[in-house]
């Protein structure tokens, strides 16, 4: 069964008939604009310049935070976890991460 909680059962059955894979279905679970704003507000609180933050528009299974070689921070939202719960964990994770390579305000 597809792991996309935000797609109802009727649409999941249609996607199965069309042989849509989990990877493709993830693209159908977009990160909403209000979620992006909340992430950017959180990174703002760490004085991280918004141009140093990359947020893919599609969610992934567990989400992730990666410091890229070019000095940007890649933040991927999870598809299965509640967003607000994940955002609290993101705040803790950023607090423990060495952010000295990132562009600051």
C-alpha positions in Angstrom: 0.0 0.0 0.0 1.2 3.5 -0.7 2.5 5.4 2.3 1.0 8.7 1.4 -1.4 9.5 4.2 -2.6 12.6 2.5 -4.0 10.7 -0.4 -7.4 9.1 0.3 -8.2 5.5 -0.3 -10.1 6.1 -3.6 -7.1 7.9 -5.0 -4.7 5.3 -3.6 -6.6 2.5 -5.5 -6.5 4.6 -8.7 -2.7 5.1 -8.3 -2.3 1.4 -7.8 -4.2 0.6 -11.0 -1.9 3.1 -12.8 1.1 1.3 -11.2 2.3 4.4 -9.5 5.2 3.5 -7.3 5.9 4.8 -3.7 8.7 7.0 -5.1 6.4 8.7 -7.6 3.6 8.9 -5.1 5.9 10.9 -2.8 5.9 13.6 -5.4 2.2 13.7 -5.0 2.6 14.6 -1.3 3.9 18.1 -1.6 5.3 20.3 1.1 2.7 23.0 1.6 3.7 26.7 1.5 2.7 27.2 5.2 5.1 24.4 6.1 7.9 26.0 4.2 7.2 29.3 6.0 7.4 27.6 9.4 10.7 25.9 8.5 12.1 29.3 7.3 10.9 31.0 10.5 12.7 28.3 12.5 16.0 28.7 10.5 15.6 32.5 10.9 15.7 32.0 14.7 19.2 30.4 14.2 20.2 33.5 12.1 20.6 31.2 9.0 20.2 33.2 5.8 17.2 32.0 3.8 19.3 31.5 0.7 21.4 29.0 2.6 18.4 26.8 3.1 17.1 24.3 0.5 13.7 22.7 1.0 12.6 20.2 -1.6 8.9 20.5 -2.6 8.3 16.7 -2.2 8.2 14.9 1.2 10.3 11.8 1.8 9.6 8.9 4.1 11.5 10.0 7.2 12.7 13.4 6.2 16.3 14.6 6.7 18.6 17.4 7.4 21.9 17.6 5.5 24.7 20.1 5.5 25.7 20.2 1.8 29.3 20.6 0.6 28.5 24.1 -0.8 27.5 25.3 2.7 23.7 25.1 2.3 21.4 23.3 4.6 19.0 20.8 2.9 15.8 20.2 4.9 13.5 17.5 3.7 10.0 17.1 5.3 8.8 13.7 6.3 5.7 12.2 4.7 4.6 10.0 7.6 5.2 12.1 10.7 3.0 14.9 12.0 4.6 18.2 10.8 4.5 20.1 14.0 6.0 17.2 15.9 8.8 16.9 13.3 9.4 20.7 13.4 10.0 20.5 17.2 12.6 17.7 16.6 14.1 19.8 13.8 14.7 22.7 16.2 16.5 20.3 18.6 18.5 18.8 15.8 19.6 22.3 14.5 20.6 23.2 18.0 23.0 20.3 18.1 24.4 20.8 14.6 27.5 22.8 13.8 26.1 25.6 11.6 29.3 27.6 11.4 29.7 26.9 7.6 26.2 28.3 6.8 25.6 31.9 5.6 24.3 33.9 8.5 22.3 37.1 8.6 
